[in-house]
């Protein structure tokens, strides 16, 4: 069960110099383990981040009995087990299957689905993203009638990503290969390709050799997009029997229509999961035609890109009505990437008076005890569900207000981040020593000391401003080597181990600042300065 995994390229060549893959993607899974310095590593896919309390308890037991007693949350809302014995593969797989966490051996690594974590919980959004995630996962696992055409989806790479956005603009910013964005009037934008790479990272953050997964560090926008222009007009045209061709669209915010493939369409919400699966099939067809063995949509050569008209034709053949959206077409503002997409930690109050509890996990790593506490609270006072977010957090739905406040206190006492002004928010790191042989430092320990130093600087964490939330600050990422596995996209603070200390710089798509060399003891001040908090 333990497979050797060579390092893949971490960046795609510019322009049309598309890589020709000479091997299959070596991304780890629950069946294909990765040999790390601290033992074998398994990545358990959690489509949509959705877990039952029973499944969560199984994972806590597996971490304690087979691994190092901890669980890592990845930037795709998946879970990782570390410190596994190389011979545990069969036993691990059997326990995951029994818990419903491994429904298909053939499709283990392709079940990469992120979904809006607060969908249905806070009154925002226009669709049930968890329901989309479950339906799409069933299609990915081929739990559909024979002859449906979805069986080839097992050929997707372990890096191919689906994002299901309920219209609030959170996961639509994660640079997925196939994105669904709900609109206010029962439709969804289907995008094949990334919209400008906003929020894109270079790895599934806690995982080795897993390039091109998303990462972000902000909070979702609950803006009401019910006045979205353009969609109603298209619906009226359909009602009149018009087959609307692809239309031109004026430049707008980076969220719709600027992906590399140019394939963006409007479909009915009830058809959205099937449309997303068929878009992935269209990508696989293009991969075969290009001869590149591309892993991500953005790796396709321009001449082999899947066009909106071609994708619309494939959907029509499957009985799905779709309208191509051209670059100048009037479109909905739903799904415009939020400036701050990460779910705020604390209580999330729903329109029915029920509450969800949202916490962040320092550096994305929980002990089995913390994980078991979360599952127990979900089972006792909540709905029995946990939602793992792509921002290394956990949401527990279904509490009464009093139960939610009590649960939040318990989770905070256990070491999880339960207040929106914690200095831990926006801090992430690669695995570092001792788990990674290439790392030049124990970056997680140094990050923890830097956070402690930031608090000790004035004796307290950053105080909440009055009124409103804290101002947006760039995320901080600690990397043990030049590979920077898992770093975020956009503007971020790069804290790179050098062997003699760290180099701290602000990286930005428009240009980076010169790096400042510091010792580990000077990190707190250097990071605060780079982040603009001093």
C-alpha positions in Angstrom: 0.0 0.0 0.0 2.9 2.3 0.5 4.0 4.0 -2.7 7.1 6.1 -3.4 6.1 9.5 -4.6 8.6 11.7 -6.6 8.3 15.5 -6.5 6.1 16.9 -9.2 6.6 20.4 -10.8 5.3 23.1 -8.4 4.6 25.6 -11.1 3.2 25.5 -14.6 5.3 26.9 -17.5 4.2 30.2 -18.8 2.1 30.8 -21.9 1.4 27.7 -24.0 4.5 25.7 -22.9 2.2 23.1 -21.3 4.0 20.3 -19.4 3.8 16.9 -21.0 3.4 14.6 -18.0 5.6 11.5 -18.2 3.9 9.8 -15.3 0.6 9.7 -13.3 -0.1 12.1 -10.6 1.4 10.8 -7.3 -0.9 12.7 -4.9 -1.5 10.7 -1.7 -4.8 9.2 -0.7 -6.3 6.8 1.8 -5.0 3.8 -0.3 -1.9 5.4 -1.7 0.2 6.4 1.3 3.2 8.7 1.2 6.5 7.9 3.0 7.5 10.9 5.1 10.2 11.3 7.7 7.8 10.8 10.5 6.1 7.7 9.0 3.5 7.1 6.3 0.9 9.7 5.5 -2.7 9.2 4.4 -5.0 11.8 3.0 -8.7 11.1 3.5 -11.0 12.9 1.1 -14.0 14.6 2.7 -16.1 15.9 -0.1 -17.7 19.3 0.8 -15.9 19.0 4.2 -19.0 17.0 5.4 -18.6 14.5 8.2 -21.0 12.8 10.6 -20.0 12.7 14.3 -19.6 8.9 14.0 -17.2 9.3 11.1 -15.2 11.9 13.0 -14.9 9.6 16.0 -13.6 6.8 13.7 -10.9 9.2 12.4 -9.9 10.1 16.0 -9.5 6.4 16.8 -7.5 5.7 13.7 -5.2 8.7 14.5 -4.5 7.4 18.0 -4.2 3.7 17.2 -2.5 3.8 13.8 -0.9 7.2 13.6 0.7 9.9 15.8 -2.5 10.9 17.5 -3.2 14.0 15.5 -5.2 15.0 12.4 -4.2 17.7 9.9 -6.8 19.8 8.1 -5.8 20.6 4.5 -6.5 23.6 2.4 -9.1 21.6 0.5 -11.1 20.7 3.5 -9.6 17.2 3.6 -8.0 15.3 6.5 -4.5 13.8 6.9 -3.2 11.1 9.2 0.6 11.1 9.9 3.0 8.8 11.6 1.4 5.7 10.2 3.2 2.4 10.1 4.1 1.4 6.5 2.1 -1.9 6.9 -1.1 -0.4 8.2 -2.7 0.2 4.7 -5.1 -2.7 4.6 -6.3 -2.1 8.2 -6.7 1.6 7.6 -8.7 1.1 4.4 -11.0 -1.4 6.1 -11.8 1.0 8.9 -12.4 3.9 6.5 -14.7 1.8 4.3 -16.8 0.7 7.3 -17.3 4.3 8.3 -18.4 5.3 4.7 -15.2 7.4 4.2 -14.0 5.3 1.3 -17.0 4.5 -0.9 -14.9 3.7 -4.0 -11.4 2.4 -4.1 -11.1 3.5 -7.8 -12.2 7.1 -7.0 -10.4 7.6 -3.7 -8.1 10.5 -4.8 -10.5 12.3 -7.2 -13.2 13.2 -4.6 -11.8 16.7 -4.2 -14.8 18.9 -3.6 -14.9 22.2 -1.6 -18.3 23.7 -0.7 -19.5 26.9 1.0 -19.1 25.8 4.7 -21.9 28.1 6.0 -24.4 27.1 3.3 -27.9 26.8 4.8 -26.7 28.0 8.2 -26.7 31.8 8.2 -29.4 32.8 5.7 -26.9 33.9 3.1 -26.4 32.1 -0.3 -28.9 30.9 -2.9 -28.4 27.1 -3.0 -27.8 24.1 -0.8 -24.1 23.6 -1.4 -23.9 20.4 0.8 -26.6 18.8 -1.3 -24.7 19.6 -4.4 -21.5 18.1 -2.9 -23.3 14.9 -2.0 -24.8 14.6 -5.5 -21.5 15.3 -7.2 -19.6 12.9 -5.0 -22.1 10.2 -6.0 -21.4 10.9 -9.7 -17.6 10.9 -9.1 -17.9 7.5 -7.4 -20.0 6.2 -10.2 -23.0 5.6 -8.0 -25.2 6.1 -11.1 -26.8 3.8 -13.7 -24.5 2.0 -16.1 -24.0 3.8 -19.3 -24.2 7.2 -17.8 -20.8 8.3 -19.1 -19.3 9.2 -15.7 -17.2 6.0 -15.2 -14.1 7.7 -16.7 -14.0 10.3 -13.9 -11.7 7.9 -12.1 -9.1 9.2 -14.5 -9.0 12.6 -13.0 -5.8 13.5 -11.2 -5.7 13.8 -7.4 -5.2 17.5 -7.9 -8.3 18.3 -9.9 -10.7 20.4 -7.8 -14.4 21.1 -7.8 -15.7 24.2 -5.9 -19.4 24.6 -5.1 -20.3 28.1 -4.1 -23.8 28.9 -2.8 -23.5 32.4 -4.2 -21.7 34.1 -1.3 -18.4 34.2 -3.1 -16.2 32.1 -0.7 -15.0 29.0 -2.5 -15.5 30.5 -6.0 -12.2 32.3 -5.2 -10.2 29.2 -4.7 -9.0 28.6 -8.3 -10.8 25.3 -8.8 -10.9 23.4 -12.1 -14.7 23.2 -12.1 -16.8 25.8 -10.2 -20.5 26.1 -9.6 -21.9 29.4 -8.4 -25.5 29.7 -7.4 -27.6 32.7 -8.6 -30.6 34.2 -6.8 -33.1 32.8 -9.2 -32.6 29.1 -9.2 -29.7 28.9 -11.6 -26.0 28.4 -11.4 -22.9 29.6 -13.3 -20.8 26.7 -14.4 -17.1 27.6 -14.9 -14.5 25.3 -16.3 -11.1 26.8 -15.3 -9.8 29.1 -12.7 -10.9 32.8 -12.5 -7.5 34.4 -12.5 -6.1 32.1 -9.8 -7.3 34.3 -7.0 -6.7 32.5 -3.7 -4.6 29.8 -5.3 -1.9 28.0 -3.4 0.8 25.6 -4.5 -0.1 22.6 -2.4 -2.8 20.9 -0.3 -1.0 22.9 2.4 -0.2 20.2 4.9 0.6 17.6 2.3 3.8 16.7 0.6 4.2 17.0 -3.2 0.7 18.0 -3.8 0.9 21.1 -6.0 -1.9 23.4 -7.0 -4.5 23.3 -4.2 -6.2 26.4 -2.8 -5.6 28.3 0.3 -7.1 31.5 1.7 -7.4 33.3 5.0 -10.4 35.6 5.0 -14.2 35.5 5.8 -17.3 35.1 3.6 -19.3 38.0 2.4 -23.0 37.8 3.3 -24.0 40.4 0.8 -27.4 39.9 -0.7 -27.0 39.5 -4.5 -30.7 39.3 -5.3 -30.5 42.2 -7.6 -28.1 40.5 -10.0 -28.4 41.9 -13.5 -28.6 39.9 -16.6 -29.8 36.6 -15.3 -33.5 37.5 -15.4 -33.2 38.7 -18.9 -31.7 35.4 -20.0 -34.5 33.5 -18.2 -37.1 35.6 -20.0 -35.4 34.8 -23.3 -35.5 31.1 -22.5 -39.2 31.3 -21.6 -39.8 32.8 -25.0 -38.0 29.9 -26.6 -34.8 31.8 -27.5 -31.6 29.8 -27.7 -29.4 32.6 -26.5 -25.9 32.4 -28.1 -22.7 33.3 -26.3 -22.7 37.0 -25.7 -20.1 39.7 -25.0 -19.6 41.0 -21.5 -17.9 44.2 -20.2 -15.0 43.8 -17.9 -16.1 43.2 -14.3 -14.9 42.0 -10.9 -12.6 39.0 -10.9 -15.0 36.2 -10.4 -16.7 35.3 -13.6 -15.6 34.8 -17.1 -11.9 35.4 -16.9 -10.7 31.8 -16.6 -8.2 30.4 -19.0 -10.6 28.0 -20.7 -13.2 30.6 -21.5 -15.9 27.9 -20.7 -18.6 29.5 -18.6 -22.3 28.7 -18.8 -25.6 29.2 -17.0 -27.5 26.1 -16.1 -30.4 25.2 -13.9 -29.5 24.7 -10.2 -31.1 21.2 -10.3 -28.8 20.2 -13.1 -25.7 21.7 -11.6 -24.0 18.6 -10.1 -24.4 16.7 -13.4 -23.2 19.6 -15.4 -20.1 19.9 -13.2 -19.3 16.2 -13.7 -19.8 16.4 -17.5 -17.4 19.4 -17.5 -14.8 17.2 -15.9 -15.4 14.6 -18.6 -15.0 17.3 -21.2 -11.6 18.2 -19.6 -10.5 14.5 -19.8 -11.4 14.4 -23.5 -9.3 17.5 -24.0 -6.4 16.0 -22.1 -6.5 12.9 -24.4 -6.6 15.2 -27.5 -3.7 17.3 -26.3 -1.4 14.4 -25.4 -0.2 16.3 -22.4 -1.7 14.2 -19.6 -2.6 17.5 -17.9 -3.6 17.4 -14.3 -5.4 20.8 -14.0 -7.5 22.7 -16.5 -5.0 25.6 -16.6 -2.4 23.1 -18.0 -4.3 22.5 -21.2 -2.7 24.2 -24.3 -4.9 27.0 -25.6 -5.6 25.2 -28.8 -7.2 22.3 -26.8 -9.1 24.5 -24.3 -12.7 23.5 -23.8 -14.9 26.2 -25.3 -18.2 27.3 -23.8 -20.1 26.3 -27.0 -18.5 22.9 -27.1 -19.3 22.3 -23.4 -22.9 23.5 -24.0 -23.2 20.9 -26.8 -22.1 18.1 -24.5 -24.6 19.2 -21.8 -27.4 19.5 -24.3 -26.7 15.9 -25.4 -27.2 14.9 -21.8 -30.5 16.8 -21.6 -29.1 19.8 -19.7 -30.0 23.3 -21.0 -27.0 25.6 -20.8 -26.4 29.2 -22.0 -22.8 30.1 -22.8 -21.6 33.4 -21.2 -19.3 35.3 -23.4 -16.7 37.8 -22.2 -19.1 40.8 -22.7 -22.3 39.2 -21.5 -24.3 40.8 -18.7 -23.9 38.4 -15.8 -24.8 37.9 -12.2 -22.8 39.4 -9.3 -23.5 36.3 -7.2 -20.3 34.5 -6.5 -18.1 37.6 -6.9 -15.1 36.6 -4.7 -15.5 38.0 -1.2 -12.7 40.2 0.0 -12.7 38.1 3.2 -14.1 34.6 2.5 -13.1 32.6 5.6 -16.0 31.8 8.0 -15.7 34.1 11.0 -15.0 32.2 14.2 -17.6 32.3 17.0 -21.4 31.9 16.8 -23.2 31.8 13.5 -26.8 32.6 14.0 -29.3 31.2 11.5 -32.7 32.7 10.4 -34.5 29.9 12.4 -32.7 30.9 15.6 -30.4 27.8 15.6 -26.7 28.4 15.8 -23.6 27.0 14.3 -20.3 27.0 16.2 -17.3 28.0 14.0 -13.7 27.5 15.2 -10.3 27.7 13.6 -7.5 25.2 14.2 -4.0 26.6 14.9 -1.8 25.6 12.0 -4.5 23.2 10.9 -3.5 20.5 13.4 -5.7 18.9 16.0 -5.0 16.3 18.6 -7.3 13.2 18.6 -8.6 14.5 21.9 -9.7 17.9 20.4 -11.2 16.1 17.4 -13.1 13.7 19.7 -14.4 16.7 21.7 -15.7 18.3 18.5 -17.4 15.2 17.4 -19.0 14.7 20.9 -20.3 18.2 20.9 -21.8 17.8 17.4 -23.5 14.7 18.5 -24.8 15.9 21.9 -26.0 19.4 21.2 -25.7 19.9 17.5 -27.1 18.2 14.4 -24.5 15.4 14.4 -22.6 16.9 11.6 -19.1 18.5 11.3 -18.0 20.7 8.3 -14.3 21.0 7.7 -13.5 24.3 5.9 -10.8 24.9 3.3 -9.4 27.5 5.7 -8.4 24.9 8.4 -11.5 25.4 10.5 -14.5 23.3 11.7 -18.1 24.3 11.8 -20.6 22.4 14.0 -24.3 23.2 13.0 -27.6 22.8 14.8 -27.2 24.2 18.4 -29.6 26.3 20.5 -28.0 29.6 21.4 -27.2 28.5 25.0 -25.8 25.2 23.8 -23.7 26.9 21.2 -22.1 29.3 23.7 -21.3 26.4 26.0 -19.8 24.4 23.1 -17.7 27.4 22.1 -16.3 27.7 25.6 -15.4 24.0 25.7 -13.6 24.2 22.3 -11.7 27.4 23.3 -10.6 25.7 26.6 -9.3 22.8 24.5 -7.0 25.1 22.5 -9.1 25.9 19.4 -9.6 29.4 18.1 -13.0 30.7 19.1 -12.7 34.5 19.0 -12.4 36.6 15.8 -9.4 38.5 17.0 -7.0 35.7 17.8 -3.4 36.3 16.7 -3.6 32.7 15.3 -6.0 33.7 12.5 -4.2 34.0 9.1 -1.1 32.0 10.3 -0.3 28.8 8.5 2.8 26.7 7.9 4.1 23.7 5.9 4.9 20.4 7.7 8.5 21.4 8.5 10.8 19.3 10.6 10.6 16.5 11.8 8.0 15.4 9.2 9.8 16.7 6.1 13.4 15.9 5.3 13.8 18.9 3.1 12.8 21.4 5.7 15.5 23.6 7.3 13.6 24.3 10.5 10.7 23.2 12.7 8.5 25.9 11.2 5.5 25.0 13.2 7.3 25.4 16.6 8.8 28.7 15.4 5.4 29.9 14.2 3.9 29.1 17.6 6.7 31.1 19.3 6.1 34.0 16.9 2.4 34.1 17.8 3.2 33.9 21.5 5.6 36.8 21.0 3.0 38.9 19.2 0.6 38.5 22.1 3.4 39.2 24.7 4.3 42.3 22.9 1.5 44.3 24.6 0.3 41.6 27.0 -2.9 40.8 25.0 -4.1 39.7 21.5 -5.1 42.3 19.0 -8.1 44.1 20.5 -11.3 44.2 18.6 -11.9 47.5 16.9 -15.1 49.4 17.6 -17.2 49.1 15.5 -16.8 46.3 13.0 -14.4 43.5 12.3 -10.6 43.7 12.3 -9.1 45.2 9.1 -8.0 42.7 6.4 -4.4 41.6 6.7 -2.4 39.4 4.5 -2.0 35.8 5.5 1.3 34.7 6.9 2.9 31.4 5.7 5.9 29.7 7.3 7.9 27.5 4.8 10.7 25.2 5.7 12.4 25.4 2.2 12.3 27.1 -1.2 9.5 24.8 -2.4 7.0 26.7 -0.1 4.5 23.8 -0.2 1.0 25.0 0.5 1.6 28.8 0.3 -1.4 31.0 -0.4 -2.0 33.1 -3.4 -2.7 36.8 -3.8 -0.8 39.0 -1.3 0.8 37.2 1.6 3.7 37.3 4.0 6.4 34.8 3.1 8.4 33.5 6.1 11.1 31.3 4.6 13.5 29.2 6.7 17.1 29.8 5.5 19.1 27.5 7.8 20.5 30.5 9.7 17.1 31.9 10.5 14.3 33.2 8.3 13.7 35.6 5.5 10.5 37.6 5.8 9.0 39.3 2.7 5.6 40.4 1.4 4.7 38.6 -1.8 2.2 40.1 -4.2 1.2 39.2 -7.8 2.2 42.8 -8.7 5.6 42.6 -7.1 7.3 41.6 -3.8 9.1 43.5 -1.1 12.8 42.8 -0.5 13.3 40.2 2.1 14.5 40.9 5.7 16.8 38.3 7.3 16.0 37.6 11.0 16.6 35.1 13.7 13.8 32.9 15.0 13.7 35.1 18.1 13.0 38.1 16.0 10.1 36.6 14.0 7.3 38.1 16.0 8.3 41.7 15.3 9.3 41.1 11.7 6.0 39.4 10.8 4.0 42.1 12.6 5.9 44.7 10.6 5.4 42.9 7.3 1.7 42.4 8.0 1.2 46.0 8.8 0.2 45.5 12.5 2.9 47.6 14.0 
